[in-house]
């Protein structure tokens, strides 16, 4: 899979996750994909949640890796 295909797949996966985050008052936005890392921005309740690391590492990373094994990590950026 080339970088453009990978980015499109990441965006598709994020769109599938959004309704679950929205139900809890949060949201997620794709920022970039670089060096096998996905950069995202969490909003709303997700941005201030104490379980943010669990959501990112156990939820998002696991989900991304199940579809795109070369992903090494997910980084939440504070813009």
VENPEFEN-V302007 format. One record per residue. N is the residue number from 1. RES is the residue in one letter. PSI is psi as a letter, one per 40 degrees, with the letter a starting at -180 (* if undefined). OMEGA is omega as a letter, one per 20 degrees, with the letter a starting at -180 (none if undefined). D_LAST is the distance of its C-alpha to the last C-alpha in Angstrom with 2 decimals. Layout:
# VENPEFEN-V302007
n=N res=RES psi=PSI omega=OMEGA d_last=D_LAST
n=N res=RES psi=PSI omega=OMEGA d_last=D_LAST
This chain:
# VENPEFEN-V302007
n=1 res=X psi=h omega=r d_last=28.87
n=2 res=X psi=i omega=a d_last=27.18
n=3 res=X psi=d omega=a d_last=23.44
n=4 res=X psi=d omega=r d_last=23.36
n=5 res=X psi=d omega=r d_last=25.30
n=6 res=X psi=d omega=r d_last=23.07
n=7 res=X psi=d omega=r d_last=19.91
n=8 res=X psi=d omega=r d_last=21.97
n=9 res=X psi=d omega=r d_last=23.16
n=10 res=X psi=d omega=r d_last=19.72
n=11 res=X psi=d omega=r d_last=18.72
n=12 res=X psi=d omega=r d_last=22.12
n=13 res=X psi=d omega=r d_last=21.68
n=14 res=X psi=d omega=r d_last=18.36
n=15 res=X psi=d omega=r d_last=20.29
n=16 res=X psi=d omega=a d_last=23.04
n=17 res=X psi=d omega=a d_last=20.89
n=18 res=X psi=d omega=a d_last=19.20
n=19 res=X psi=d omega=r d_last=22.38
n=20 res=X psi=d omega=r d_last=22.61
n=21 res=X psi=d omega=r d_last=19.15
n=22 res=X psi=d omega=r d_last=19.85
n=23 res=X psi=d omega=r d_last=23.14
n=24 res=X psi=e omega=r d_last=21.50
n=25 res=X psi=e omega=a d_last=19.17
n=26 res=X psi=i omega=r d_last=16.05
n=27 res=X psi=i omega=a d_last=14.40
n=28 res=X psi=i omega=r d_last=12.73
n=29 res=X psi=h omega=r d_last=11.27
n=30 res=X psi=h omega=r d_last=12.09
n=31 res=X psi=d omega=r d_last=9.75
n=32 res=X psi=i omega=r d_last=12.56
n=33 res=X psi=h omega=a d_last=15.71
n=34 res=X psi=h omega=r d_last=16.82
n=35 res=X psi=f omega=r d_last=19.71
n=36 res=X psi=e omega=r d_last=20.36
n=37 res=X psi=h omega=r d_last=16.96
n=38 res=X psi=h omega=r d_last=14.94
n=39 res=X psi=h omega=a d_last=11.15
n=40 res=X psi=i omega=r d_last=10.01
n=41 res=X psi=h omega=r d_last=7.63
n=42 res=X psi=i omega=a d_last=9.94
n=43 res=X psi=i omega=r d_last=10.60
n=44 res=X psi=b omega=a d_last=13.56
n=45 res=X psi=d omega=a d_last=16.02
n=46 res=X psi=d omega=a d_last=14.48
n=47 res=X psi=d omega=a d_last=11.35
n=48 res=X psi=e omega=a d_last=13.99
n=49 res=X psi=h omega=r d_last=16.70
n=50 res=X psi=e omega=r d_last=18.66
n=51 res=X psi=e omega=a d_last=19.51
n=52 res=X psi=d omega=a d_last=16.08
n=53 res=X psi=d omega=r d_last=17.42
n=54 res=X psi=d omega=r d_last=20.55
n=55 res=X psi=d omega=a d_last=18.90
n=56 res=X psi=d omega=a d_last=16.93
n=57 res=X psi=d omega=a d_last=19.92
n=58 res=X psi=d omega=a d_last=22.92
n=59 res=X psi=c omega=a d_last=21.79
n=60 res=X psi=d omega=a d_last=19.32
n=61 res=X psi=d omega=r d_last=20.43
n=62 res=X psi=d omega=a d_last=24.05
n=63 res=X psi=d omega=r d_last=23.82
n=64 res=X psi=d omega=a d_last=22.20
n=65 res=X psi=d omega=r d_last=24.75
n=66 res=X psi=d omega=a d_last=27.60
n=67 res=X psi=d omega=a d_last=26.98
n=68 res=X psi=g omega=a d_last=25.59
n=69 res=X psi=d omega=a d_last=27.15
n=70 res=X psi=e omega=r d_last=25.62
n=71 res=X psi=h omega=a d_last=22.10
n=72 res=X psi=d omega=a d_last=21.70
n=73 res=X psi=i omega=r d_last=18.53
n=74 res=X psi=h omega=a d_last=15.40
n=75 res=X psi=h omega=r d_last=12.15
n=76 res=X psi=h omega=a d_last=9.40
n=77 res=X psi=i omega=r d_last=6.01
n=78 res=X psi=g omega=a d_last=3.79
n=79 res=X psi=* omega=none d_last=0.00
